[in-house]
């Protein structure tokens, strides 16, 4: 899992800069993104652990449904929800994440990427394509890691954590 993917450095730099940037115009417009988006948007689903008070969570809760449709996001509030808190603890144990949002990017029902932080949603197809090429699940935080597809026990546990929280209103 500690293997950095050289081909994803560019994606990581862009994602990181988007998360750090205070300039809202730094994200791609939906019309431009639609022209370059290669996968079927209807086959994406995002599961997100977050906090209502987090500005990055708020932005992702707006951007994902706007780009992919209202049904594309399942949101799990951590504040005041013991079950979601326990699920998030498992993410911490496996991945070491401590901040939110933590977003599982699924395509055709399969986990392809986990992003810790805010990211431009029109890059979701790139994340899936890169994960397919790398034959694993991408974990993007301050660095990019690969969980190889032969680590089925870990990947199955992560898929379970992302699909079995208690949904909250988006």
N, C-alpha and C positions, 0 to 999 in steps of 0.2 A: 504494500500500500504506500510505501514511502518513495516510490519511483515517480520522479517528476517527468512529465511528458514534454519533451522539447517542442513538439509541434503545437502545443497548446499555450505556449508562453505568450503569443500574440493575443489570444483570446483572454488569457488571464490579465494581461496588462490593460486591455480595454475594459474588462469587467471591473477591475480594481479602480480604474480611473473613473468609471461611471458611478461607483459607489461613493467615492471620495468627493467627486465634483458637486458643487452647490449650484451649478448652472443647469437648469432644467432643459435648456435647448441642446444639451450634449447628447440626448438620446435620439435615436432615429425616429422619424415620423412614420406612422403606420402605413402610409401610402408607399414610401420607399421600402419599408420592411416587407410589405406584401409582395413586391416585385422580386425580391431576392430570397424569400422564404421558400424552401424546397420541399418540405414535408407537409403532410396533411394535418392542418391545424386541429381538425376534429378528433384526431387520434391522440392528442396530448392531454395529460392531466397533471396538475400540480397539487402537492400536499404541502402545506406550510405550517410550521410551528412558529408562533409569534406572540407579540404583546400589543394590546390596543394602544399603548402609549408610545410605541416605537415608530418614528417617522419612516424608516425604511420598510417596515411591515406595512404601514398604511399605503405607501407608494406601490408596493407589490400587490396588495389587495385591490388596488385600483387598476394597475396596468395589466395584470394577467387576464381578468375577465373582459377588459376592454379589447384586448388583442385576440384572445382565444374563445371568448364567449363566457356567459355567466356560469355555466356548468363545469368549466375547466378547472376551477379552484376549490379545494377543500381546505378550510382554514381551521387550525386548532389553537385556541386561545390558551395561554399558559397561566395567566393571572387568575387565581381562584378556581382552577380546575386541577384537582389532585391527580386524576387519571392522565391527563396530558402532561403534567409535571413529571410523572413517573416514566412516561414514554420518552420525554425529552432527556431524562437522566440516562436512559439507555443509549440515546444518541451521544451523550457526553462520554459514556463509558467506551463506546466503540470508536467514535471519531474525535473526541476531545473538544467538541463545540461547546462554547459557553454563551455566545451571543445569538441574537435573532435578527432577521428571520433565518430559518433553516428550511430550505425548500427542496423537496424531492421532485425531480422532473421525470415523469413517466411518459412513455410512448407505446401505444398498443398494449397497455397494461403492464409494461416492464420498466423497472427503474434503470435509467441511464445516467443520471447525474444528480448530485446533491450540491446545492449552492448555499453557502453560509454567508448571507448578505444580500444586498440589492443587486440586480443585474438587468440589462436590457432584454426584455422578453422576446424580442425578435431574434435573439441569438440562440433560442432554445433548439432550433433545428441544427445549428452548428454543434451544440453540446451533444446531441443525440448522434449525429454523424461521426464526431470524433470518438465518442465512446464505443460505437460500433467498430470503427477502425482499430481502436486500441484493445478491443475485446475485453471490456470491463465496464465498471461504473466509475465515472469521474467524480471526484470530491474536490470542490473548489472552495477554498477559504483564502488565507493569505498566500497560499501556494496551491498548485494543482497536483492532485494525487490520483493514482489509479488503484481501484480495488479490482484485481483480475477476476474474470468471470469464473475461474475455477475455485474461487473462494465462495462457493455456493452457500455455505452456512451463514457467513456474514451478510451476504447479499440478501438471502431469504429473511434474515432477522431485520435488516434495514427496510426491506419491502413491507414486512409486517408492521414495523413501527410507524411507517408513513401511512399505511392504509387502515390502521386500527386506533387512531386517536378518537376523541370525542369531538365531532364537528361543532364549530361555533358559527355565528352569523358572520358573513363576510363584510 
